[in-house]
Amino acid sequence: MYRKILELLRQEEGFLSGEEIGRRLQVSRSAVWKGIRKLREEGYQVEAVTNKGYRLQNTVQLYNEAELQEALDTEKMGRPLYFYKDTDSTNACIRRLAAEGAKEGTLAVAEHQSAGRGRRGRVWESPEGSGIWMSLMLCPKIHPAKASLLTLLSGLSVCRAIEEELSLSPKIKWPNDILINGKKVVGILTEMECEMTQIYFISVGIGINVNTEAFPPELEKKATSLRIECGREISRTKLLAACMRHIERDYALFCEAGGFLPLLEDYRKRCVTLDQEVRVLGKDSFLARALDVTEDGELLVQRLDNGKEEVVFSGEVSIRGVEA
């Protein structure tokens, strides 16, 4: 009901009486009052004047389910959208929604996560009111061995969204970290439910440091935010909508081609890892020069110790001189 009231107030330039709202929606004055109270709880500034009614005031920076629904211009991605003021993690939300029969394109967004995670089980700080913490459900008809390509695709799509909205020049550290001026601003974690040859769903978890104004000493050399880089507050609502728009477009290309090839050249152009001296971490850590990203999303490197070329399928790759 409160969303219907919100829509009416948005359409009205002046005041709209409670009686008129009730007449249009065919509900009681009490229901209208409860709807107005809910709007105020969601952060909307609703002016009330005796004998005039209600008027919606400026809501440019609001970040909630209703505003996100209004901003989305996609056909599939973010439809439906679930908004949580506080949850454990949005990837966990997607797993629960999938168990209830959720469809591809379902998006879970949180204002705060109590158990946000990065790769290798690292903690991802998800403070309230500052970032975009979301997970998207995808169900590609590909072999599970190719699922990691969706990680690269998501990184590229978010990169494009940031460029479009903020005129920044983010770079991608293979496979999917997004950096600005050598510092991490976006992290992506994909998790999959599958059998040997069939994917049930992939949860693409995306964390974006949007309006964080400062980081603790242990992170300030490694992390940054879009606000720090732009010098102004950023609309999370508009940026999230742009991310969904670009993911939808890139995912359609991916599905039509049955692979990453249509997106590969653009990914290579943005990949800061290429032509850099890197350390490949793992059981057999070694130094190498990053040569290329393959059609299958692997990193082709040339070892510095023996000159042999190897393909890195997954794992950690650190770039010398880059803290992120």
DRENBAGU-709731 format. One line per field, with one value per residue (C-alpha): residue number from 1; x negated, y negated, z negated. Coordinates in Angstrom, 3 decimals, decimal comma. Each point is the difference from the previous one (the first is absolute). Layout:
num c(NUM_...) .
px c(X_...) .
py c(Y_...) .
pz c(Z_...) .
This chain:
num c(1_2_3_4_5_6_7_8_9_10_11_12_13_14_15_16_17_18_19_20_21_22_23_24_25_26_27_28_29_30_31_32_33_34_35_36_37_38_39_40_41_42_43_44_45_46_47_48_49_50_51_52_53_54_55_56_57_58_59_60_61_62_63_64_65_66_67_68_69_70_71_72_73_74_75_76_77_78_79_80_81_82_83_84_85_86_87_88_89_90_91_92_93_94_95_96_97_98_99_100_101_102_103_104_105_106_107_108_109_110_111_112_113_114_115_116_117_118_119_120_121_122_123_124_125_126_127_128_129_130_131_132_133_134_135_136_137_138_139_140_141_142_143_144_145_146_147_148_149_150_151_152_153_154_155_156_157_158_159_160_161_162_163_164_165_166_167_168_169_170_171_172_173_174_175_176_177_178_179_180_181_182_183_184_185_186_187_188_189_190_191_192_193_194_195_196_197_198_199_200_201_202_203_204_205_206_207_208_209_210_211_212_213_214_215_216_217_218_219_220_221_222_223_224_225_226_227_228_229_230_231_232_233_234_235_236_237_238_239_240_241_242_243_244_245_246_247_248_249_250_251_252_253_254_255_256_257_258_259_260_261_262_263_264_265_266_267_268_269_270_271_272_273_274_275_276_277_278_279_280_281_282_283_284_285_286_287_288_289_290_291_292_293_294_295_296_297_298_299_300_301_302_303_304_305_306_307_308_309_310_311_312_313_314_315_316_317_318_319_320_321_322_323_324) .
px c(0,000_-2,757_-1,489_3,328_0,223_-3,583_0,897_2,958_-2,080_-2,704_2,569_1,434_-1,779_1,793_1,829_2,261_2,590_0,302_3,621_-0,985_-2,743_2,515_2,534_-2,501_-1,335_3,394_-1,353_0,844_-1,584_-1,591_-1,707_-1,235_-1,440_-1,776_-1,440_-1,287_-1,597_-1,701_-1,356_-1,503_-1,546_-1,619_-1,594_2,398_0,704_3,770_1,353_3,434_2,111_3,483_2,760_-2,504_-1,292_-3,370_-2,884_-3,180_-3,207_-3,465_-1,097_-3,002_-2,428_2,370_-1,085_2,777_2,098_2,518_-2,667_-1,981_3,104_0,704_-3,567_-0,320_0,453_-0,817_2,181_-1,466_-2,841_1,261_3,459_1,032_-2,024_-0,204_-1,291_-1,312_-0,864_-2,164_-0,938_-2,860_-1,106_1,783_-1,525_1,645_3,262_-0,187_-0,571_3,118_2,042_-1,174_1,187_3,422_0,062_-1,397_-0,639_-2,984_-0,486_1,037_-2,010_-0,694_-1,139_-1,038_-0,531_-2,204_-1,571_-1,117_-1,919_-1,141_-2,805_-2,636_-2,100_-1,731_2,378_-1,290_2,282_1,583_0,943_3,561_0,808_3,496_0,735_-3,215_-0,196_1,806_0,140_1,951_0,220_1,551_1,348_-1,023_0,874_-2,219_0,285_-3,728_-2,256_-0,937_-3,664_0,784_1,803_-3,009_0,594_3,011_-2,419_-1,960_3,204_1,333_-3,240_0,047_3,664_-0,497_-3,080_2,083_2,734_-2,473_-1,467_3,434_1,338_-3,096_-2,444_-2,727_-2,489_0,090_-2,248_0,437_-2,510_0,430_2,358_2,547_-1,265_0,653_-2,670_-0,194_-3,462_-1,305_2,451_2,906_3,484_2,038_-0,196_1,924_0,647_1,845_1,378_1,666_2,483_-0,473_-0,405_-2,797_1,406_2,825_0,138_3,027_-0,886_-2,920_0,068_-2,073_-0,816_-1,125_-1,314_-0,642_-1,581_2,169_0,201_-2,601_-1,883_-2,982_-1,504_-1,835_-3,824_-0,340_2,175_-0,687_-2,906_2,032_3,557_1,809_3,565_1,771_0,691_-3,696_-0,889_2,770_-0,070_3,793_2,835_1,184_3,564_-0,062_3,429_-1,105_-3,240_1,715_2,481_-2,898_-1,710_3,142_0,354_-3,561_0,120_3,224_-1,530_-3,287_1,687_2,243_-3,107_-1,602_3,026_0,481_-3,660_-0,197_-3,154_-2,091_-1,439_2,223_-1,191_-3,598_-1,670_1,643_-0,995_-3,617_-0,096_1,044_-2,086_-2,839_-1,605_-1,159_-3,627_-0,790_-2,395_2,180_-0,347_2,207_0,894_0,735_-1,840_-2,546_-0,331_-2,063_-0,726_1,201_1,011_3,713_0,415_3,690_3,495_1,346_3,485_0,646_-0,908_-3,387_-3,113_-2,880_-3,353_-3,678_-2,079_-3,039_-2,020_0,072_1,831_2,786_3,545_2,710_3,721_1,352_3,549_0,803_-1,545_-1,814_-2,220_-1,710_-1,368_-3,279_0,535_3,769_1,286_3,530) .
py c(0,000_-2,478_0,437_-0,867_-3,098_-0,890_0,252_-2,339_-2,564_0,111_-0,783_-2,965_-3,363_-1,419_1,443_3,038_0,477_3,204_0,210_-0,195_2,600_2,313_-0,576_0,766_3,118_1,015_0,299_-1,583_-3,171_2,235_2,051_-3,212_-1,196_3,332_-0,254_-3,522_1,188_2,843_-2,465_-2,099_3,102_0,729_-3,449_-2,000_-3,580_-0,305_-3,432_-0,058_-3,185_-0,218_-0,462_0,528_3,541_1,528_-0,989_1,925_-1,982_0,539_3,676_-0,038_1,923_2,645_3,612_2,510_2,559_-2,457_-2,380_2,871_1,411_-3,440_-0,370_3,418_0,005_3,661_2,854_2,830_-1,069_-1,214_1,400_0,865_-2,053_0,736_-2,739_0,830_-2,657_2,544_3,561_2,474_-0,187_-0,567_3,183_1,912_-1,796_1,206_3,576_-0,201_-1,616_2,634_2,725_-1,676_0,069_-3,421_-0,655_-1,303_-3,732_0,004_-2,638_-0,203_-3,404_-0,779_-3,267_1,897_3,475_1,603_2,801_-1,397_2,057_-0,419_2,641_2,645_-0,696_-3,506_-2,410_-2,669_-3,040_-1,066_-3,118_-1,434_-2,983_-0,026_2,756_2,257_3,567_2,226_3,465_0,968_3,420_1,323_3,346_0,292_3,079_0,691_2,682_-0,620_-0,164_-3,304_-1,571_-2,144_-1,990_-1,586_-1,461_-1,721_-1,128_-1,572_-1,861_-1,405_-1,023_-1,812_-1,695_-1,307_-1,205_-1,992_-1,577_-0,929_-1,462_-1,689_-0,537_1,805_2,410_3,193_2,931_3,734_2,083_3,538_1,610_-2,454_-2,583_-3,561_-2,566_-3,763_-1,526_3,406_0,396_2,425_-1,463_3,079_3,651_2,857_3,472_2,615_3,184_2,862_2,795_2,731_3,648_1,428_-1,337_-2,352_-3,356_-0,598_-3,605_-2,371_-2,713_-3,000_-2,004_-3,576_-2,418_-3,631_-2,591_-2,938_-2,749_1,143_-3,115_1,668_3,436_1,391_-0,156_3,652_-0,606_-3,584_1,029_2,774_-1,296_-3,058_-1,099_-1,710_-2,988_-0,386_0,174_-2,364_-2,394_0,085_2,194_2,591_1,206_3,697_0,410_-1,280_1,965_3,270_-0,494_-0,621_3,207_2,019_-1,593_0,875_3,506_0,688_-1,186_1,876_3,168_0,026_-0,171_2,788_2,284_-0,682_0,828_2,832_-1,507_-3,033_-0,749_-3,047_-1,655_1,158_-2,859_-2,648_1,958_0,163_-3,776_-0,605_2,742_-1,638_3,408_0,451_-0,745_-0,245_2,000_2,083_2,538_3,053_1,215_3,591_3,207_-0,865_-3,784_-1,580_-3,295_-0,507_-2,551_-0,108_0,385_0,396_0,980_2,971_0,576_2,273_-2,748_1,431_-2,113_0,896_-0,716_0,540_1,185_-2,113_2,944_2,168_-1,983_2,556_-1,116_1,234_-0,516_-1,092_1,265_-1,524_-1,183_-3,085_-2,087_-3,029_-2,834_-1,497_-3,566_0,393_0,399_1,186) .
pz c(0,000_-0,867_3,487_1,607_-2,191_0,947_3,687_-0,453_-1,914_2,672_2,681_-1,915_0,169_-3,032_-2,982_0,151_-2,721_-1,957_1,094_3,676_-0,445_-1,660_2,783_2,769_-1,708_-1,446_-3,540_-3,351_-1,425_-2,633_2,730_1,596_-3,306_-0,536_3,528_-0,668_-3,239_1,890_2,565_-2,768_-1,571_3,375_-0,042_2,173_-1,021_0,190_-0,893_-1,617_-0,157_-1,515_2,596_2,819_-0,399_0,762_2,245_0,803_-0,489_1,450_-0,055_2,372_-2,209_-1,399_0,360_-0,561_1,843_1,407_1,357_1,517_1,675_1,441_1,314_1,660_3,780_0,627_1,227_-2,090_-2,292_-3,350_0,599_-2,601_-2,474_-3,728_-2,294_-3,474_-2,553_-1,799_0,972_-0,291_3,632_3,287_1,466_-2,848_0,794_3,601_-1,159_-2,162_2,768_2,488_-2,367_0,105_3,805_0,887_3,689_1,939_-0,461_-3,665_-1,860_-3,734_-1,295_-3,567_-1,827_-2,443_-0,050_-3,234_1,740_3,336_1,554_2,642_1,683_-2,106_-2,876_-0,634_-1,818_2,196_-2,057_0,813_-2,060_0,118_2,194_2,012_2,601_2,425_-1,285_2,373_1,534_3,320_0,938_3,426_1,605_3,098_2,209_-0,023_-1,411_-3,654_1,044_1,748_-2,942_-0,911_3,192_-1,701_-2,542_2,773_1,699_-3,195_-0,617_3,518_-0,273_-3,309_1,439_2,900_-2,360_-2,096_3,142_1,310_-3,233_-1,415_2,893_-1,948_1,581_-2,075_0,867_-0,524_-1,917_1,284_-0,457_-1,384_-2,500_1,136_-0,826_0,216_-0,299_-1,061_-2,902_-0,235_0,286_1,000_-0,999_1,611_-1,381_2,073_-1,527_1,841_-0,598_2,599_0,918_2,124_3,274_-1,007_-1,742_-2,205_-0,705_-0,476_-2,644_1,061_-3,127_0,644_-2,611_0,991_-2,297_1,012_-2,630_-2,519_-1,111_-1,686_-0,637_-3,035_0,139_1,030_3,084_1,072_2,266_1,600_0,225_1,305_0,647_2,859_-2,236_-0,832_3,692_1,144_-2,942_-0,404_-1,205_2,518_0,580_-0,821_1,574_3,403_-0,074_-0,913_2,844_2,398_-1,184_0,710_3,431_1,016_-1,474_1,886_3,275_-0,443_-1,232_3,092_2,206_-2,029_0,287_3,712_0,758_-2,511_-1,453_-0,882_3,453_0,810_-3,236_-0,062_1,865_-2,171_-3,107_1,190_0,537_-3,596_-1,602_-1,956_-0,627_3,590_0,842_-3,711_-2,156_-2,302_-2,751_0,456_-3,472_-0,962_-0,833_2,677_-0,235_2,740_1,740_3,558_2,601_0,812_3,764_0,795_-1,107_1,946_1,395_-2,975_-2,463_-0,985_-0,507_2,295_-1,649_0,762_-2,943_-0,762_-1,315_3,142_2,705_0,354_0,665_-2,348_-0,370_-3,391_-0,443_-3,373_-3,239_-1,133_2,228_-1,505_2,098_-1,099_-1,181_-0,405_-3,558_0,854) .
